[in-house]
Amino acid sequence: MNRHFQRYCLPTAYFRHIAWRTSLALWLGLLLTGLVGCESLERKFTRTPKHPLPSPNPIVTFEDYTRTMTPLDRYRKHYLMFDYWNDQLLQALQSPPLNSKRFRRASTEALGELTTMRQLVTDVVADRLAAVIQAREQVDRQLQRGDVADAQTQIVVRTLEPQTRQIHREFFWRDVEDQLKQ
């Protein structure tokens, strides 16, 4: 039995061991080649097309934008822009590193959009909006002067949030739809 073991089992186990080592070495070599990203090997094993593909032609479709905006579209646009700049202003005031350039620009833009909205509505609605604009101008002057420190930002935010709710409640574009200038 011992002779049989030496004659038949040892060589196959030895050859299995050698084959396993060789395959492991090949796999490691392939892995290293892939990880290293050898450009010469990559160029050697990738095919280049005989004829380069032509660049695709863009498809151009022209839109007709000559239609003028309706008063409702114009008011909706300025209302949404006000809402965007007002959100930016509130975020700038509530974010921990106070960025004066950011909240000054947002305040100016929001006030500008409110003023434009006032021009688009009838006199009755414009008078109600004027009171909100006056209060907003006071806050804007305070922000533009730079009188707002980290401790005072919460006071300004508490002033702006009720104004924002009032504007959303009374001057939403669907509510003012019938009171726009033509």
Buried (B, 14 or more C-beta within 10 A) or exposed (E): EEEEEEEEEEEEEEEEEEEEEEEEEEEEEEEEEEEEEEEEEEEEEEEEEEEEEEEEEEEEEEEEEEEEEEBBEBBBBBBEBBBBBBEBBBEBBEEEEBEEEBBBBBBBBBBBBBBBBBEBBEEEBBEBBBEBBEBBBEBBEBBBEEEBEEEEBEEBEEBBEEBBEBBEEEBEBEEBEEBBEE
